[in-house]
Amino acid sequence: MQKLWEYLFNEDTGHGVALTTLFYNAPYKKTYDFVKHSEWWTAEQTQSYQWQQLTHLLQHAYEHVPYYKKLFKTKGITPNDIRSLQDFQQLPVLTKEAVQEHANELKATNYPAHSFQETNTGGSTGFSLRFPVEKGVWYAKHLAYITILLERGGCHAMDKSVQIIGREKPWENRLLPRTLVLSSYSMTDQNLPIYLQKIKRLQPHYFIGYPSAITLLATYMKHHSIELKGLKSIFCYGETLYEWQREFLEAFLHCRVHGQYGHREQCVLAGTCEKSNFYHIFPDYGFVELIDREGQPVTKDGESGEIVATGFHTGIFPFIRYKTGDIATYSTHQCACGRHYPLFRSVEGRVQDFMISKTSRPVPLMGVLQLISKSSPNMKEYQLYQDREGEIILHIVKKEGFSDDDVFRIRENIKKRLGDEFSLSLQYMDSIPRTGRGKYQFLVQKLPIKNLL
């Protein structure tokens, strides 16, 4: 019976999406209606709601989750002692190591056994976590939020679309919804012409998927003078969306690129809106903090910190003050869209998206990637690799026409940007391997970054 359920409601298939929306329509519709109602609340209404959710979650965890029951007793407090946000922020953070070690103790005891569905993260930060979600319900709620993000881009879940993500099959046509699913693993020179034939036949309204894969497809199109008309929007998720990717895609494909940030642990979900590229954090999805190296809240506009989040839909396995390992920039901006949502100015990537100089200084990847991209038009793909401080290796998959001039420009531009803090060596490869989920890593970082940030 379990295998049959997993087959029918598999989130990675078209029938799984359709059946989840049908059979779990109640949580889907309730979530969708609430978000549409609450997105125009005042900041005071939003803050009040979040505090109610936090206090309810803490009480639930204290009563039904052994890990948190023990934690509160060790601290000598109960949820009633947490009367302010400052009190809440005195609770210890939940690390990935703690989730691994205490997975059984983090399960809520008041959920029936049939509600538990195991899932896992991709392990891109070095930790592959396994934990339960609420069967069917979690994905129905997730689909409600995705529907709303699509609507911000003028699209609907049933519009014709192309999804480019990590899949074993090179391509798959789904009738419900009308989606062409393309594999980011299989974007070879042999397959890309076939991809484009299928895309032109479908005439999609939007693309959705990994920004690196969509950028690779668009780069191929530009190189071969292939145009695509009728796109309304592009929705990027699963990887950091870099500004150079956004600028290129918007200029070439003539539509708006929307960024989305979230993760499997369901503690935080954010997306850009109709008016700006700021990431609007859904306040009904979870409570989000940014903390600095000393563990203190980041409260100044433009400052960066690690995302620490508490999920409101994860009662079956509560993540409370969970250290995501992701870095974002805080904003006090009031978006022109009129939503009073907390905002990230940008999501800068994971802790692993930093290089370490000869002086042990962390250097963010963002600006360096754009510089490499602009240095040569004759690279099909590239990836940075570091396993020693102050030394970086640039892996390059060459296009026809790559020459010593490209090498000179790359070296000169990196030297100007990074100075003497890094030495650069180049290695040529036939292809850049993807992660287990088919994502593209611009930096393979082997140093213990979290000890240096």
N, C-alpha and C positions, 0 to 999 in steps of 0.2 A: 504493500500500500504506500509506504514511504517513497519507494522508487517511482511509482506511478505519479505521485504528487509532484515529485521533483521534476519529472519529465513534462508534465502538463503545465506547471507553473514556473518553469525555468525562465529566469529574468533575461537570459541571453537569447531567447528565441521570440519570434513574433507572436506565436500562439500563447507564450507565457505572459507577455505584456497584455494581450487581449483578455485572457482568462483572469488574470489578476484584477484588471479593471472591472470585469464583469462580476466575479464572485466576491471580491473585496471592495465592492462599490461604496459601501457605507463609510469605511475609514477614508477612502479616496475623496468622496464628495464632502465629507465633514471637514477634512483638512483643506480642500480647495476653497470651500465657502468661507471658512474662518480666515484664511490668509487674504482672500479678496476683501473681506470686511475690515480686517485689522490693518491693512497696509496704509490706510489713510488716518490712522490714529495720531493723536498728538504724541510728542516725546514723553509727556507725563503718563499718558495712558499706557504706552509701551513699557515704560519702566515699572509701572505698577503691576502689569501683567507678568513681566519677567520675574519680579520678586515673588509673586504668588506661586509661580511655577517652581522656582528654586526651593522655597520652603516646603512645598508639597513633595518635591523629589527627595529632599533631605529626610523628611519624615518617613517616606516610603523606604528609603535605603536603610535607615536606622532600624525599622521594624522587620524588614524582610530580606536584607542582604547581609550575610554573615561578615563579609569583609568590612563593611561600613559600621556594623554593630560593634565589632571589635575595635575599629578605629576611634569611634566616639568614646567608648569606655576607656581606652588608653589615654585619651585626651581629658577624660573626666568631665565630659559635657554631654548634652543632649541637643537635638535640633532646636529646642526652645531657647537655648542659650545663644543661638545665632540670630541676632536681631537687626543686623545691618549688613550692608555689602562689605564693609570693612571686616566684620566678624567672619563672613563667608570666605573672604580672601586669606584668612589665617589658616584655613584648612590646608593640609598638605596636598600637593599636586599628585595626580595619578600618572605614573610613568608607564612606558611600554613594557619595561622590565617587570613592573608590578602586575600588569595585566597578564603577562606570560606566567608568572609564578603563582598568581592567586585566581586563575580563571574559574575554578570551581566555586570558590568563596564569593565571587562577584555575581553569581547567578541568583536572581530573585526567587525566593521560595514560594511565593504566592501565585506563580503562573503554572498552569497545568503542563504536564510533560509534552503534550502534543503541540504546544505553542512554540517550542524551541526549534529553531532552524539554524544550523551552524553555517558561518561564513568566515571569510578570511581576508586579510589585507594583502596587497601585492608584494610587500617586503622590500620596497624600493629604498627604505631608510636603513635596511639591514635587519629589521624585525618583521617577520611574517607572523601576524597575530591571528589566532583562531578564537572565535567567541560566538555566542548565540544572538540572533535577532528574533523578533516576533514573527513567526511564520505568516507569510502573505501580507500581513498588516504593514510591516515596515516598507515593503516595496510599493504597496498601494499609496501610502503617504508620500513616498519619494516621487512617484509619478505625478502626484498633485502639484508638488513644487516645480517639477520639470515642465509641466503644462503651463504654469504661470510664467516661468522664465521664457518659454517659447512665445507666449503672448506678448511679452515685452518687445520681442523682435518682429512683431506683426505676423507670427506664424501660429499654426495649430498642430496639435499632435497627429492629426490625420492627414496633414499636408504631405505631398510627396517629398521625400528627403533622402539624403545620402549620409550614411553613418560610417566613419572610418575609425576603427578601433582594433584591438588585438583579437583576432579570430584565426582559427586554424584553416577554415575554408577561405580561399582567395576572394570569393564573392557569394552572396546569397540574396535572393529576392524574397521580400516578405510582403504578403498581401495586406496584413493588418498589423501595424499601419503600413502604408505604401512606402516601403523603405528598401533601398539598395544598401546592403551591408558589405563593406569592403575591408579587407584585412590589411592592417598596417605592417604585418610581417612580410607580405607578398608584393610590395611596391617595387617591382623590378622593371627594367626596361622592356621586358617581354610582356608583363602584365599591365603596365600603365596604359598602353593603347587600348587594351580590352576594357579596362576600367572606364576610360573616357567614352568609348562607344556605348557602354551601358548607361553612363551618366547622361549622355545626350539623348538617348532613347527615353529615359525616364523624365527628363526636364524637371529636375527637383526645384522645390521652393526654398529649401535650406540645406546646408551642410551641418553636421554635428559630429564632434569627435576630437581626437588628439590634435592640438595645433601643429605639432611637428609634421604629422602625416598630411594634414590639409595643406600646409605650406609646401611640402614636397610635391604634392599633386599640382598645385598652382604653379610652382616653379617649372615643372615639366611642361605644363600648358603654355607658359610664357615662352619657354625656349623653343617650342614647336609652333608658336603663333596660333594657338587654339583658343577660341573664345567660347564663353558660356554665358548665355543671357537668361534673365528671369529669376535669378537668385534674390531672395528677400533679405536673408540674414545668414550669418555663420555663427555657430555656437561652439565654443571651445571649452573642453574640460579634460581632467585627467592628468594634465601636465601644466607647468607654468606657461602662461601666455605672455611672451615677450613683446615689448612695444614694437620692435622691428618687424615681427611677424604680423602684428595687427596692421601696421602701416602698409606693408606689402600687400596683404590680402585685400584690404579695403580699396587700395588703389587699383589693383589688377582685376578684382572680381566685382567692383562697383557696388558693394553693399556693406552694411554695418557688421562689424565683428563683435560678438558678445563674449565676455569671459565668465566662467563659472568656477567657483572654488568649493570643494567639499571633500569628504572622505568616507570610507567604508564604515567608520565608527559612528557616523551619524550624529556628531556633536555640533557641527557648524555647516551651514550652507549659505553661500553668498553668490550674487551675480550682478553684472552690470545692468543698466537700465536703458530707457529710450533716450536719455538726455546726456549721459556722461559715462566715462570709463571707470568711475569709482565702483568698488565692489560693495553692494548693498547687502548687509548681513540680515538674514531672516530672523527677527527677534523671537518668533514663536517656534523656531526650530531648536534654538539653544542659546545659552548665555556665553558670550565670548569676551575674553580678556586678552590683552597683550602684555607680556611681562619682559622686563629687561634682564640683563645678565645676573643681577642681584636678586631677581625674583620679585621686583617691585613693578607696580602697574605703569604702563606707558600711557601718558595723558596729554602729551604735547603734539600738536599738529606736525606731521612730517617725520616723527621719530618712529623707529622700527623696533619690533620685539617679537618674541615667539608667541604663537597663538596657543592659548590655553582655553579649552572649551568644555561646557557642560551641556549634554544633550537632553532635550525635553521629551524625546520619543524613544528613549532607550531604557525604559523602566525594567525590562526583562534582564538587562545587564548594564547597570548604570555606569556611565563615564562621567565622573564629577571632578572638575578641574583637571582635565586630561591634557597632558603636554603632547601636542601634535607633532612637534619637530618642524613645523612650518613657520616661515618668517613673513610678516606683513608690516605695512606702514600705516600708522594711525592717521585719521583725518577728522577734523572738527567741521569740515565743509557741510553746508546745507545744500543738497542737490536740488537742481532746478525742477526735478520731476515732482517734488512736493512730498515724497515719502520721508518720514522722520525715522529712518533706519540708521543704526550704527554703520559707519563706513570704513573700509580700508581704501587708502589712496592707491595701493597696489599690493599684490601678493608676490613677494620676491622669490618664492620657492622654498625648498626645504633647507634645513640646516646643512645638508650635504651639498647645497648649491653655493658653497664658498670655497675659494682657493686659499691656501695658506702660503704666505711669503717667507723669504729667508729669515725675516725678523719675527716670525710667528704671527703676523698680522692677517686677520681674516679679510679677504677681498671678495665682494659679491660678484657673481657670475654675469649679472644682467648686462652691464655696459660692455663687457669684454666680448660677449657673443655677437652683439650687433657690429662691433668693430671687425671681428673676423669675417662676418657675413659680407661686409662692405669691402673687405680687402681683396676679394677675388670672386669673379662670377663663374670661375671654372672648377668649383668644388660641387660635387653632387651631394655629399654629406660630410659632416665633420663632427668630431667629438674630442673633448679635452679629458685627459687622464692625469691623475696626480697620486703618487704614493710616497713622495719626499717633499719636505718643506722647501719652497722656493724653486721647485722644478715642475714644469708642466710639459706634457707630451700632447701634441695635436695630431689626432688620427684623421686622415683625409682620404675620402674616396674621390679620385680625380675624374673630371670630365675631359673629353677630348679638347685639347687646347691649353691644358694646364702646363705652365712653363716656369722657368727660373724667375720670370718677372712676377708671377704670382707669389712665389716663395719670398722674394725680396719685399713685396708690399706687406705680406702677412707679418714677417719678422720686424719690419720697420714700424708698422702700426702698433704691434704688441709692445715693442720697445718704448715707443712714445707714451703709451698708456700706462704701462706697468713699471717702467724704469728698470733699475738694477735689482729689483726685489724678486724677479723671476728669471730663470733661464728657460728657453723654449727649444724643444726638438720636435721634428716632424716625422711621422711614420705614415706610410701609405698602405691602405687596406682595400680589399675588394668590396667589403660591405661593413656597415656598423650594426652589430647585433642589438636586437630589442630586448626589453625585459620580459619576464614571464607573462605579463599582461599585454605585451605588444607595444609598450611605450618606448619613447626615444629618450635616452639620457644624454644630455649635452655635456655633462661632466660625470665621470666616474671617479669618485673621491674615496680614496682608501685610507686617508688619515683620520684619526679620532677627533673629528671636528667639534663635537659637542663639548669636549674638554677645553676647547680654545675660545668658544664664544661666550 
